[in-house]
Amino acid sequence: MAIWLSLAMMTTFSYVMCYLECMLFSTMICAVLSTRYRPSYDKEYIIILGCAIRRDGTPTPLLKGRIDRAIAFEREQFMKSGRHAYFVPSGGQGSDEVISEAESMKRYLVEQGIPEEQIIKEDKSVNTLQNFEFSKKVIGEHGGDIKKCIAFSTTNYHVFRGYTLAQRVSLRVHGLSTKTKPYFYPNAFVREFIGLLYEQKGKHILFLVLVIAYLLLYDLTLLIL
């Protein structure tokens, strides 16, 4: 029995570590590929995912990058196809923020020459899942087709997780990626990876339990025989 217990601990630890390494590697591949995609110029709405703003209510460099990417794509689209898109700045007001992230983004958009009638705020969400869920609602209320022609703008490390969360609310979207500082990316990616694991923790735990149980039973059978 002592031998089996020792073998069981080694098997469990080895498999969990191997599983996490495979998940990390596959997530890295998906994260890179998701930032390489070039959306077609047929978008009707561009959701801008919010993040923290400055104390004076202006966007941080990180958030400004997301807004600038959305503006650049919309202008490229208009030049290529003659079609404008509506901007959907999405983000509520945190306890330490003077205005909502959506309002901060709207003011910046207007400063960059975007007409107010081309901006549809979503200012109730407090996380990325709600960004998509509530943006889907305001787009529907605006009369837009939520089944197609929607893009979202966010930082490169966040694009892949954005896809997974949009899928959870049945929203078909295409990601627009903006770069971040190289030194910031590793830490941010690790947080995104942990977030991805946590969101699907039930499935991951069930899979690990079933596989490890099978391996332990197999080891026990070998010892008995």
RORODO-122059 format. One record per residue: residue number from 1; x, y, z of N, C-alpha, C in turn. Coordinates in Angstrom, 2 decimals. Layout:
<atoms>
> NUM, X, Y, Z, X, Y, Z, X, Y, Z
...
</atoms>
This chain:
<atoms>
> 1, 0.82, -1.21, 0.00, 0.00, 0.00, 0.00, 0.86, 1.27, 0.00
> 2, 1.97, 1.23, 0.78, 2.86, 2.40, 0.83, 3.44, 2.70, -0.54
> 3, 3.77, 1.63, -1.27, 4.31, 1.81, -2.61, 3.26, 2.45, -3.53
> 4, 2.03, 1.95, -3.39, 0.94, 2.48, -4.24, 0.67, 3.95, -3.93
> 5, 0.67, 4.31, -2.63, 0.43, 5.69, -2.25, 1.51, 6.61, -2.81
> 6, 2.76, 6.16, -2.70, 3.87, 6.95, -3.25, 3.73, 7.10, -4.76
> 7, 3.37, 6.02, -5.41, 3.17, 6.05, -6.86, 1.99, 6.93, -7.23
> 8, 0.95, 6.89, -6.40, -0.24, 7.71, -6.65, 0.09, 9.20, -6.57
> 9, 0.86, 9.58, -5.58, 1.25, 10.99, -5.43, 2.10, 11.46, -6.60
> 10, 3.05, 10.62, -7.00, 3.92, 10.97, -8.13, 3.12, 11.08, -9.42
> 11, 2.20, 10.15, -9.63, 1.37, 10.15, -10.83, 0.49, 11.40, -10.88
> 12, -0.13, 11.70, -9.75, -1.02, 12.87, -9.69, -0.26, 14.16, -9.95
> 13, 0.87, 14.33, -9.27, 1.66, 15.55, -9.44, 2.16, 15.68, -10.88
> 14, 2.68, 14.58, -11.42, 3.24, 14.61, -12.78, 2.17, 14.94, -13.81
> 15, 1.01, 14.34, -13.66, -0.04, 14.57, -14.65, -0.59, 15.98, -14.56
> 16, -0.79, 16.47, -13.34, -1.30, 17.84, -13.19, -0.33, 18.85, -13.81
> 17, 0.96, 18.68, -13.54, 1.96, 19.58, -14.10, 2.01, 19.49, -15.62
> 18, 1.93, 18.28, -16.14, 1.94, 18.08, -17.59, 0.71, 18.71, -18.22
> 19, -0.42, 18.56, -17.57, -1.68, 19.14, -18.07, -1.60, 20.66, -18.11
> 20, -1.10, 21.26, -17.04, -0.98, 22.71, -16.98, 0.01, 23.23, -18.03
> 21, 1.10, 22.51, -18.24, 2.07, 22.91, -19.25, 1.46, 22.86, -20.65
> 22, 0.70, 21.81, -20.92, 0.03, 21.70, -22.22, -0.99, 22.81, -22.41
> 23, -1.74, 23.12, -21.36, -2.73, 24.19, -21.43, -2.06, 25.53, -21.66
> 24, -0.94, 25.76, -20.97, -0.22, 27.02, -21.13, 0.32, 27.15, -22.55
> 25, 0.91, 26.09, -23.06, 1.47, 26.10, -24.41, 0.38, 26.35, -25.46
> 26, -0.74, 25.65, -25.33, -1.82, 25.81, -26.29, -2.44, 27.20, -26.20
> 27, -2.52, 27.73, -24.98, -3.07, 29.08, -24.80, -2.16, 30.12, -25.44
> 28, -0.85, 29.93, -25.31, 0.10, 30.85, -25.94, -0.07, 30.86, -27.46
> 29, -0.23, 29.67, -28.04, -0.42, 29.59, -29.48, -1.70, 30.30, -29.90
> 30, -2.79, 30.01, -29.19, -4.08, 30.63, -29.51, -4.03, 32.15, -29.31
> 31, -3.32, 32.60, -28.28, -3.21, 34.03, -28.01, -2.48, 34.75, -29.14
> 32, -1.41, 34.13, -29.63, -0.65, 34.74, -30.73, -1.48, 34.75, -32.01
> 33, -2.11, 33.63, -32.32, -2.91, 33.54, -33.55, -4.09, 34.50, -33.53
> 34, -4.69, 34.70, -32.36, -5.85, 35.59, -32.27, -5.49, 37.04, -32.56
> 35, -4.23, 37.41, -32.30, -3.82, 38.79, -32.57, -3.40, 38.98, -34.03
> 36, -3.23, 37.89, -34.76, -2.80, 37.97, -36.16, -3.97, 38.13, -37.12
> 37, -5.16, 37.87, -36.64, -6.33, 37.89, -37.52, -6.63, 39.31, -37.98
> 38, -6.94, 39.47, -39.26, -7.27, 40.77, -39.85, -8.77, 40.80, -40.17
> 39, -9.57, 41.48, -39.38, -11.01, 41.53, -39.65, -11.31, 42.21, -40.99
> 40, -12.36, 41.77, -41.63, -12.78, 42.39, -42.89, -13.43, 43.74, -42.61
> 41, -13.46, 44.58, -43.63, -13.99, 45.95, -43.47, -15.50, 45.99, -43.69
> 42, -16.22, 45.31, -42.82, -17.68, 45.29, -42.93, -18.36, 45.44, -41.57
> 43, -17.64, 46.00, -40.61, -18.14, 46.05, -39.25, -19.13, 47.21, -39.04
> 44, -20.19, 46.90, -38.31, -21.19, 47.92, -37.99, -20.96, 48.52, -36.60
> 45, -20.35, 47.73, -35.73, -20.09, 48.18, -34.36, -18.69, 47.74, -33.92
> 46, -18.04, 48.59, -33.14, -16.74, 48.26, -32.56, -16.84, 48.46, -31.05
> 47, -16.81, 47.36, -30.32, -16.83, 47.43, -28.86, -15.42, 47.70, -28.35
> 48, -15.27, 48.69, -27.50, -13.97, 48.99, -26.90, -14.01, 48.54, -25.44
> 49, -13.22, 47.53, -25.11, -13.24, 47.00, -23.75, -12.53, 47.95, -22.79
> 50, -13.20, 48.27, -21.72, -12.67, 49.24, -20.77, -11.62, 48.67, -19.83
> 51, -10.89, 49.55, -19.19, -9.96, 49.22, -18.11, -9.81, 50.49, -17.27
> 52, -8.98, 50.45, -16.28, -8.87, 51.57, -15.34, -8.54, 52.89, -16.04
> 53, -9.10, 53.98, -15.51, -8.82, 55.32, -16.02, -8.03, 56.11, -14.98
> 54, -7.53, 57.26, -15.37, -6.76, 58.09, -14.45, -7.68, 58.80, -13.45
> 55, -7.06, 59.37, -12.44, -7.84, 60.04, -11.40, -8.62, 61.24, -11.93
> 56, -8.10, 61.86, -12.99, -8.79, 63.02, -13.55, -9.85, 62.62, -14.59
> 57, -10.04, 61.32, -14.78, -11.08, 60.86, -15.69, -10.62, 60.61, -17.11
> 58, -9.36, 60.85, -17.40, -8.85, 60.62, -18.75, -8.35, 59.17, -18.88
> 59, -8.31, 58.64, -20.10, -7.87, 57.26, -20.29, -6.39, 57.09, -19.97
> 60, -6.05, 55.95, -19.41, -4.65, 55.58, -19.22, -4.04, 55.25, -20.59
> 61, -2.71, 55.19, -20.69, -2.11, 54.80, -21.98, -2.62, 53.47, -22.49
> 62, -2.86, 52.52, -21.58, -3.37, 51.21, -21.98, -4.75, 51.33, -22.62
> 63, -5.62, 52.09, -21.99, -6.97, 52.28, -22.53, -6.95, 53.12, -23.79
> 64, -6.09, 54.13, -23.80, -5.97, 54.98, -24.99, -5.55, 54.15, -26.20
> 65, -4.68, 53.17, -25.97, -4.25, 52.32, -27.06, -5.42, 51.55, -27.66
> 66, -6.33, 51.09, -26.83, -7.50, 50.36, -27.30, -8.42, 51.28, -28.12
> 67, -8.58, 52.50, -27.64, -9.44, 53.45, -28.35, -8.82, 53.83, -29.69
> 68, -7.53, 54.11, -29.67, -6.84, 54.49, -30.91, -6.91, 53.38, -31.94
> 69, -6.80, 52.13, -31.50, -6.88, 51.00, -32.44, -8.26, 50.93, -33.08
> 70, -9.30, 51.16, -32.27, -10.66, 51.15, -32.80, -10.86, 52.28, -33.81
> 71, -10.34, 53.46, -33.49, -10.47, 54.61, -34.40, -9.73, 54.33, -35.71
> 72, -8.52, 53.80, -35.59, -7.72, 53.53, -36.79, -8.42, 52.53, -37.70
> 73, -8.98, 51.47, -37.11, -9.67, 50.47, -37.92, -10.90, 51.07, -38.58
> 74, -11.66, 51.85, -37.83, -12.88, 52.44, -38.39, -12.57, 53.36, -39.56
> 75, -11.49, 54.12, -39.43, -11.11, 55.02, -40.52, -10.58, 54.24, -41.72
> 76, -9.85, 53.17, -41.46, -9.40, 52.30, -42.56, -10.61, 51.70, -43.28
> 77, -11.58, 51.27, -42.50, -12.78, 50.68, -43.09, -13.51, 51.68, -43.97
> 78, -13.63, 52.90, -43.50, -14.34, 53.91, -44.29, -13.60, 54.21, -45.59
> 79, -12.27, 54.26, -45.51, -11.49, 54.51, -46.72, -11.59, 53.36, -47.71
> 80, -11.65, 52.11, -47.19, -11.67, 50.94, -48.07, -13.07, 50.64, -48.62
> 81, -14.09, 50.84, -47.78, -15.43, 50.39, -48.16, -16.49, 51.49, -48.17
> 82, -16.14, 52.66, -47.59, -17.12, 53.73, -47.51, -18.16, 53.52, -46.42
> 83, -17.89, 52.57, -45.51, -18.85, 52.26, -44.45, -18.31, 52.73, -43.11
> 84, -19.13, 53.49, -42.38, -18.78, 53.88, -41.02, -19.22, 52.79, -40.05
> 85, -18.64, 52.81, -38.86, -19.05, 51.88, -37.79, -19.34, 52.68, -36.53
> 86, -20.25, 52.17, -35.71, -20.53, 52.80, -34.43, -19.52, 52.30, -33.39
> 87, -19.12, 53.21, -32.52, -18.22, 52.86, -31.42, -19.05, 52.56, -30.17
> 88, -18.70, 51.47, -29.48, -19.40, 51.10, -28.24, -18.37, 51.04, -27.12
> 89, -18.04, 52.18, -26.50, -17.14, 52.16, -25.34, -17.84, 51.47, -24.17
> 90, -17.19, 50.46, -23.61, -17.85, 49.63, -22.61, -17.07, 49.58, -21.31
> 91, -17.71, 50.01, -20.24, -17.06, 49.97, -18.92, -17.79, 50.84, -17.92
> 92, -18.05, 50.30, -16.74, -18.75, 51.06, -15.70, -17.81, 51.93, -14.89
> 93, -18.33, 52.45, -13.79, -17.57, 53.34, -12.92, -17.14, 52.61, -11.66
> 94, -15.82, 52.51, -11.46, -15.30, 51.87, -10.26, -15.42, 52.78, -9.05
> 95, -15.24, 52.21, -7.88, -15.39, 52.99, -6.64, -14.36, 54.11, -6.53
> 96, -13.23, 53.97, -7.23, -12.17, 54.98, -7.17, -12.08, 55.80, -8.45
> 97, -13.12, 55.76, -9.28, -13.11, 56.47, -10.55, -14.14, 57.60, -10.55
> 98, -13.75, 58.76, -11.07, -14.62, 59.94, -11.02, -15.76, 59.86, -12.03
> 99, -15.57, 59.14, -13.10, -16.61, 58.91, -14.11, -16.48, 57.47, -14.58
> 100, -17.44, 57.02, -15.36, -17.37, 55.66, -15.88, -16.28, 55.56, -16.95
> 101, -15.77, 54.38, -17.13, -14.77, 54.16, -18.18, -15.36, 54.45, -19.56
> 102, -16.64, 54.14, -19.72, -17.31, 54.40, -21.00, -17.37, 55.90, -21.28
> 103, -17.66, 56.70, -20.25, -17.72, 58.16, -20.44, -16.34, 58.71, -20.75
> 104, -15.33, 58.19, -20.08, -13.96, 58.63, -20.35, -13.58, 58.35, -21.79
> 105, -13.93, 57.15, -22.26, -13.64, 56.79, -23.64, -14.43, 57.65, -24.63
> 106, -15.68, 57.92, -24.30, -16.51, 58.74, -25.19, -15.91, 60.13, -25.35
> 107, -15.48, 60.73, -24.25, -14.88, 62.07, -24.32, -13.63, 62.05, -25.18
> 108, -12.83, 61.01, -25.05, -11.62, 60.90, -25.86, -11.97, 60.72, -27.33
> 109, -12.97, 59.91, -27.61, -13.41, 59.71, -28.99, -13.84, 61.02, -29.63
> 110, -14.60, 61.80, -28.87, -15.07, 63.10, -29.38, -13.89, 64.03, -29.63
> 111, -12.91, 64.01, -28.73, -11.71, 64.83, -28.92, -10.96, 64.46, -30.20
> 112, -11.07, 63.20, -30.59, -10.39, 62.73, -31.80, -11.23, 62.94, -33.06
> 113, -12.34, 63.64, -32.91, -13.15, 63.98, -34.07, -14.28, 63.03, -34.39
> 114, -14.58, 62.11, -33.49, -15.68, 61.18, -33.73, -17.00, 61.84, -33.31
> 115, -18.01, 61.91, -34.19, -19.30, 62.53, -33.84, -20.00, 61.77, -32.72
> 116, -20.66, 62.50, -31.82, -21.34, 61.86, -30.69, -22.40, 60.86, -31.15
> 117, -23.06, 61.15, -32.27, -24.09, 60.24, -32.75, -23.52, 58.91, -33.25
> 118, -22.20, 58.84, -33.34, -21.55, 57.61, -33.77, -21.05, 56.80, -32.58
> 119, -21.40, 57.26, -31.37, -20.93, 56.62, -30.14, -22.12, 56.14, -29.31
> 120, -22.08, 54.89, -28.91, -23.14, 54.30, -28.08, -22.50, 53.78, -26.80
> 121, -22.73, 54.43, -25.69, -22.09, 54.05, -24.43, -22.74, 52.82, -23.80
> 122, -21.88, 52.02, -23.17, -22.33, 50.95, -22.28, -21.58, 51.18, -20.98
> 123, -22.24, 51.71, -19.97, -21.54, 52.16, -18.76, -21.97, 51.44, -17.48
> 124, -22.38, 50.18, -17.60, -22.82, 49.43, -16.42, -21.92, 48.25, -16.08
> 125, -21.11, 47.80, -17.02, -20.33, 46.57, -16.83, -19.17, 46.77, -15.86
> 126, -18.79, 45.68, -15.19, -17.68, 45.74, -14.22, -16.59, 44.72, -14.55
> 127, -16.79, 43.90, -15.59, -15.77, 42.95, -16.01, -15.95, 42.67, -17.50
> 128, -15.04, 41.88, -18.06, -15.06, 41.66, -19.50, -16.29, 40.89, -19.95
> 129, -16.72, 39.93, -19.16, -17.92, 39.19, -19.53, -19.12, 40.12, -19.64
> 130, -19.25, 41.03, -18.68, -20.35, 41.98, -18.74, -20.15, 43.00, -19.86
> 131, -18.88, 43.32, -20.18, -18.62, 44.19, -21.34, -19.37, 43.66, -22.56
> 132, -19.21, 42.38, -22.81, -19.85, 41.77, -23.98, -21.36, 41.60, -23.79
> 133, -21.73, 41.15, -22.62, -23.15, 40.91, -22.36, -23.97, 42.20, -22.48
> 134, -23.49, 43.27, -21.83, -24.24, 44.52, -21.84, -24.10, 45.26, -23.17
> 135, -22.95, 45.12, -23.81, -22.77, 45.74, -25.14, -23.71, 45.09, -26.15
> 136, -23.85, 43.78, -26.03, -24.80, 43.07, -26.90, -26.20, 43.65, -26.73
> 137, -26.56, 43.97, -25.51, -27.88, 44.52, -25.23, -28.06, 45.90, -25.84
> 138, -27.06, 46.79, -25.66, -27.22, 48.15, -26.19, -27.17, 48.16, -27.72
> 139, -26.41, 47.24, -28.30, -26.38, 47.14, -29.77, -27.74, 46.69, -30.28
> 140, -28.33, 45.71, -29.58, -29.66, 45.25, -29.97, -30.69, 46.36, -29.84
> 141, -30.61, 47.13, -28.75, -31.54, 48.24, -28.55, -31.35, 49.33, -29.60
> 142, -30.14, 49.44, -30.12, -29.84, 50.42, -31.15, -30.34, 49.97, -32.52
> 143, -30.72, 48.70, -32.61, -31.22, 48.18, -33.87, -30.20, 47.44, -34.68
> 144, -29.03, 47.17, -34.09, -27.98, 46.47, -34.81, -28.19, 44.97, -34.84
> 145, -27.57, 44.32, -35.80, -27.63, 42.87, -35.93, -26.52, 42.26, -35.09
> 146, -26.87, 41.62, -33.98, -25.87, 41.08, -33.05, -25.29, 39.77, -33.55
> 147, -25.74, 39.28, -34.69, -25.24, 38.01, -35.21, -24.04, 38.17, -36.14
> 148, -23.72, 39.41, -36.50, -22.59, 39.59, -37.42, -22.06, 41.01, -37.36
> 149, -20.93, 41.23, -38.02, -20.36, 42.57, -38.24, -20.05, 43.34, -36.97
> 150, -19.50, 42.67, -35.95, -19.12, 43.33, -34.71, -17.64, 43.04, -34.43
> 151, -16.90, 44.07, -34.08, -15.50, 43.91, -33.69, -15.34, 44.36, -32.25
> 152, -14.23, 43.94, -31.62, -13.92, 44.48, -30.30, -12.44, 44.82, -30.26
> 153, -12.12, 45.88, -29.55, -10.74, 46.37, -29.47, -10.22, 46.20, -28.05
> 154, -9.05, 45.58, -27.93, -8.44, 45.40, -26.63, -6.94, 45.20, -26.78
> 155, -6.25, 45.04, -25.68, -4.80, 44.86, -25.71, -4.45, 43.44, -26.16
> 156, -3.29, 43.26, -26.78, -2.95, 41.99, -27.40, -3.08, 40.78, -26.48
> 157, -2.65, 40.89, -25.23, -2.70, 39.75, -24.32, -4.13, 39.35, -23.95
> 158, -5.08, 40.24, -24.23, -6.46, 40.06, -23.78, -7.40, 39.58, -24.90
> 159, -6.90, 39.53, -26.14, -7.76, 39.22, -27.28, -8.34, 37.82, -27.20
> 160, -7.50, 36.82, -26.94, -7.99, 35.44, -26.94, -9.05, 35.23, -25.87
> 161, -8.81, 35.74, -24.68, -9.82, 35.60, -23.62, -11.09, 36.36, -24.00
> 162, -10.93, 37.47, -24.72, -12.09, 38.21, -25.19, -12.98, 37.34, -26.07
> 163, -12.36, 36.57, -26.95, -13.12, 35.65, -27.80, -13.89, 34.64, -26.97
> 164, -13.24, 34.06, -25.96, -13.89, 33.02, -25.16, -15.06, 33.58, -24.36
> 165, -14.92, 34.80, -23.87, -16.01, 35.41, -23.08, -17.16, 35.85, -23.97
> 166, -16.85, 36.36, -25.15, -17.92, 36.74, -26.09, -18.74, 35.52, -26.49
> 167, -18.05, 34.40, -26.64, -18.74, 33.17, -27.01, -19.71, 32.74, -25.92
> 168, -19.37, 33.02, -24.67, -20.24, 32.63, -23.56, -21.57, 33.36, -23.58
> 169, -21.61, 34.54, -24.17, -22.88, 35.29, -24.27, -23.43, 35.24, -25.69
> 170, -22.92, 34.28, -26.48, -23.41, 34.06, -27.85, -23.28, 35.31, -28.71
> 171, -22.13, 35.96, -28.60, -21.87, 37.14, -29.40, -20.72, 36.86, -30.35
> 172, -21.00, 36.95, -31.65, -19.97, 36.69, -32.65, -19.19, 37.97, -32.91
> 173, -17.90, 37.94, -32.62, -17.07, 39.14, -32.73, -15.75, 38.83, -33.40
> 174, -15.04, 39.89, -33.80, -13.70, 39.78, -34.37, -12.80, 40.75, -33.61
> 175, -11.65, 40.27, -33.16, -10.78, 41.07, -32.29, -9.84, 42.00, -33.03
> 176, -9.68, 43.18, -32.46, -8.68, 44.16, -32.90, -7.64, 44.25, -31.79
> 177, -6.40, 44.03, -32.13, -5.34, 43.95, -31.12, -4.47, 45.20, -31.11
> 178, -4.19, 45.69, -29.91, -3.24, 46.78, -29.76, -2.08, 46.32, -28.89
> 179, -0.89, 46.79, -29.15, 0.30, 46.33, -28.45, 0.42, 46.96, -27.07
> 180, 1.21, 46.32, -26.23, 1.52, 46.85, -24.92, 3.03, 46.79, -24.71
> 181, 3.52, 47.37, -23.65, 4.95, 47.37, -23.37, 5.45, 45.94, -23.19
> 182, 6.59, 45.57, -23.77, 7.10, 44.19, -23.68, 7.26, 43.70, -22.24
> 183, 7.68, 44.57, -21.33, 7.90, 44.14, -19.95, 6.59, 43.86, -19.22
> 184, 5.49, 44.41, -19.74, 4.19, 44.25, -19.08, 3.49, 42.97, -19.54
> 185, 3.84, 42.50, -20.75, 3.11, 41.39, -21.37, 3.17, 40.09, -20.57
> 186, 4.37, 39.61, -20.12, 4.41, 38.32, -19.42, 3.50, 38.26, -18.19
> 187, 3.55, 39.29, -17.35, 2.73, 39.31, -16.15, 1.25, 39.33, -16.50
> 188, 0.90, 40.14, -17.52, -0.50, 40.24, -17.93, -0.99, 38.92, -18.52
> 189, -0.12, 38.27, -19.31, -0.53, 37.01, -19.93, -0.76, 35.93, -18.87
> 190, 0.08, 35.87, -17.86, -0.10, 34.88, -16.80, -1.44, 35.09, -16.11
> 191, -1.79, 36.35, -15.86, -3.09, 36.64, -15.24, -4.24, 36.21, -16.15
> 192, -4.08, 36.44, -17.45, -5.10, 36.02, -18.40, -5.23, 34.49, -18.42
> 193, -4.09, 33.81, -18.36, -4.10, 32.35, -18.37, -4.81, 31.80, -17.14
> 194, -4.51, 32.38, -15.99, -5.17, 31.96, -14.75, -6.67, 32.23, -14.84
> 195, -7.02, 33.38, -15.43, -8.43, 33.71, -15.61, -9.14, 32.71, -16.50
> 196, -8.48, 32.28, -17.57, -9.06, 31.28, -18.47, -9.29, 29.96, -17.75
> 197, -8.30, 29.54, -16.95, -8.45, 28.30, -16.20, -9.60, 28.40, -15.20
> 198, -9.68, 29.54, -14.52, -10.70, 29.72, -13.49, -12.11, 29.69, -14.09
> 199, -12.25, 30.32, -15.26, -13.57, 30.39, -15.88, -14.10, 29.01, -16.26
> 200, -13.19, 28.08, -16.55, -13.58, 26.72, -16.94, -13.12, 25.71, -15.88
> 201, -13.02, 26.17, -14.64, -12.44, 25.32, -13.60, -13.19, 24.01, -13.42
> 202, -14.50, 24.04, -13.55, -15.29, 22.82, -13.37, -14.91, 21.75, -14.38
> 203, -14.77, 22.14, -15.64, -14.40, 21.19, -16.69, -12.98, 20.66, -16.50
> 204, -12.07, 21.57, -16.13, -10.68, 21.16, -15.92, -10.56, 20.18, -14.76
> 205, -11.23, 20.48, -13.66, -11.16, 19.61, -12.48, -11.76, 18.25, -12.78
> 206, -12.91, 18.23, -13.44, -13.56, 16.97, -13.77, -12.66, 16.12, -14.66
> 207, -12.06, 16.75, -15.67, -11.18, 16.01, -16.58, -9.98, 15.42, -15.83
> 208, -9.36, 16.25, -14.98, -8.20, 15.77, -14.23, -8.57, 14.63, -13.29
> 209, -9.69, 14.77, -12.61, -10.12, 13.73, -11.67, -10.34, 12.41, -12.38
> 210, -11.03, 12.45, -13.52, -11.32, 11.23, -14.26, -10.05, 10.56, -14.78
> 211, -9.14, 11.36, -15.35, -7.91, 10.80, -15.90, -7.02, 10.25, -14.80
> 212, -6.86, 11.02, -13.71, -6.00, 10.57, -12.61, -6.58, 9.32, -11.95
> 213, -7.91, 9.28, -11.82, -8.55, 8.09, -11.24, -8.27, 6.86, -12.10
> 214, -8.34, 7.04, -13.40, -8.05, 5.93, -14.32, -6.59, 5.48, -14.16
> 215, -5.66, 6.44, -14.12, -4.24, 6.09, -14.00, -3.94, 5.39, -12.68
> 216, -4.57, 5.85, -11.61, -4.34, 5.24, -10.30, -4.90, 3.82, -10.25
> 217, -6.05, 3.62, -10.84, -6.62, 2.27, -10.88, -5.74, 1.34, -11.72
> 218, -5.20, 1.91, -12.79, -4.31, 1.12, -13.65, -3.05, 0.72, -12.88
> 219, -2.47, 1.69, -12.14, -1.28, 1.39, -11.35, -1.58, 0.34, -10.27
> 220, -2.74, 0.49, -9.65, -3.13, -0.46, -8.59, -3.30, -1.85, -9.17
> 221, -3.87, -1.95, -10.36, -4.04, -3.24, -11.00, -2.70, -3.90, -11.29
> 222, -1.73, -3.10, -11.75, -0.40, -3.64, -12.04, 0.27, -4.17, -10.77
> 223, 0.10, -3.44, -9.66, 0.70, -3.88, -8.40, 0.08, -5.18, -7.90
> 224, -1.24, -5.28, -8.07, -1.93, -6.49, -7.61, -1.52, -7.71, -8.43
> 225, -1.41, -7.47, -9.74, -1.03, -8.58, -10.62, 0.46, -8.91, -10.47
</atoms>
